[in-house]
């Protein structure tokens, strides 16, 4: 089922029906969400949503994100969210919307024993900064948005390899390959030693394709094109008669 994968797969989303279904999937080892996904899922009550998720997923790790732009209020939100369960990680953005570093806040939270998931990182320098803020004894996650790096035309693999090296100095910290764009990213994350990769439902639906025979896949594709043409009722009036056999 896992095809020898070492990387842990976390489901990323906010649709409660999907979360309930994925909670029964043996390959899903954790969950993440964020305010954008929650808004798309029409979540109205943050606390109610979070506690519903916690009931669905059992003791698997889950990340909920703060949403204040003020560090003092962000800290209060983080402490409240962390109190919801031992398996809760609190997502802290690498900066606020003014570009001011969240480093001091991350340091305080980690020292207080809060499990943080530092999010929205995209550079080695940012990871180096965060690594210096993490407490040796407190579990943490560092989410590097490899998919968004790829969206800029850059190959994320060398960056992810380097940040994995940086985080070796923090053995309690797990590197997350965030915002994957295709199933191949799971194999790439596994190859470079990422601890975790998040994936949305559309990517998770492709998991059965891992290792699929390409000749069979080709034939199935040909059949799909043919079936869809027939279902659509397409015809072409030929200008030349069909050749005689």
Secondary structure, DSSP 8 states (H G I E B T S, - for coil): --TT--SEEEEE---HHHHHHHTT-TTEEEEE--HHHHHHTT---HHHHHHHHHHHHTTSEEEEE---SSHHHHHHHHHHHHTT-TTEEEEEESB-TT--B-HHHHHHHHHTT--EEEEEE-SHHHHHHHHTTS-TTS-EEEEE-HHHHHHTT--HHHHHHHHHHHHTT-TTEEEEE-S--STHHHHHHHHTT-SEEEE-HHHHTTGGGTT--HHHHHHHHHHHHHHHHHHHT-----SS-----
